[in-house]
Amino acid sequence: MAQLKATATALRDELQKARADTDNAVRGALVSAQGEIAQLRQTVAGLRESLELAQIDKTNAISREHAMAADEVTQLKATIQTLRDQIDSARQPA
C-alpha cells in the first residue's frame, strides 16, 4: 500500500512538472509570437509608408509632366499663330 501511495505521489509530481513545463513552453511560444507579430506590424507600417511616399512622388512627377506638356502646347500654339500672322502679312500687298 505504501508503495502504491509513493507511486501515485511520484506520478502526481511528474504530472505537475509536465503541466508546468507545458505552461512554460506555451508562455514562451506566446511571447515569441507576440514579438514576431510586433516586428511584422512594424515592417508593414514601414512598407506602407514607403508605398505612400512612392505614390506621392509618382503623382508629383505626373503633375510636373502634365504642366510641362501644357506649357509646350501653349508655346507651340503661340508659334503657330505668329507664323500664320507672318504668312498673312507676306500675302497682303504692300
C-alpha positions in Angstrom: 0.0 0.0 0.0 2.8 2.4 0.9 4.5 1.6 -2.4 1.2 2.4 -4.2 0.9 5.7 -2.5 4.6 6.5 -3.3 4.0 5.6 -6.9 0.8 7.8 -7.0 2.7 10.7 -5.4 5.6 10.3 -7.9 3.2 10.2 -10.8 1.3 13.2 -9.5 4.6 15.1 -9.1 5.6 14.1 -12.6 2.3 15.2 -14.0 2.5 18.6 -12.2 6.0 19.0 -13.6 4.8 18.1 -17.1 2.0 20.6 -16.8 4.4 23.3 -15.6 6.7 22.5 -18.5 3.9 22.7 -20.9 2.6 26.0 -19.4 6.2 27.4 -19.6 6.5 26.3 -23.2 3.2 27.8 -24.1 4.1 31.1 -22.4 7.5 31.1 -24.3 5.8 30.5 -27.6 3.2 33.2 -26.9 5.9 35.7 -26.1 7.9 34.8 -29.2 4.8 35.0 -31.4 3.9 38.4 -29.9 7.4 39.6 -30.6 7.2 38.4 -34.2 3.8 40.0 -34.6 5.1 43.3 -33.4 8.0 43.1 -35.7 5.8 42.2 -38.7 3.5 45.1 -37.8 6.5 47.5 -37.8 7.6 46.1 -41.2 4.1 46.5 -42.6 3.9 50.1 -41.3 7.3 50.9 -42.9 6.4 49.3 -46.2 3.0 51.1 -46.2 4.8 54.5 -45.6 7.3 53.7 -48.4 4.5 52.9 -50.7 2.6 56.1 -49.9 5.7 58.2 -50.4 6.3 56.4 -53.7 2.7 57.1 -54.8 3.1 60.8 -53.8 6.4 61.0 -55.8 4.7 59.4 -58.8 1.7 61.7 -58.6 4.0 64.8 -58.4 6.1 63.6 -61.3 2.9 63.1 -63.4 1.7 66.6 -62.5 5.0 68.1 -63.5 4.9 66.3 -66.8 1.4 67.5 -67.4 2.4 71.0 -66.6 5.4 70.9 -68.9 3.3 69.4 -71.7 0.7 72.1 -71.3 3.4 74.8 -71.4 4.8 73.3 -74.6 1.4 73.2 -76.2 0.9 76.8 -75.3 4.3 77.8 -76.8 3.6 75.8 -79.9 0.2 77.4 -80.4 1.8 80.8 -80.0 4.5 79.9 -82.5 1.8 78.7 -85.0 -0.2 81.9 -84.6 2.9 84.0 -85.1 3.8 82.1 -88.2 0.2 82.4 -89.6 0.3 86.1 -88.9 3.7 86.4 -90.8 2.2 84.4 -93.7 -0.8 86.6 -93.8 1.4 89.7 -93.7 3.5 88.4 -96.5 0.4 87.7 -98.7 -1.0 91.1 -98.4 0.2 93.6 -100.9 2.2 96.4 -99.5 
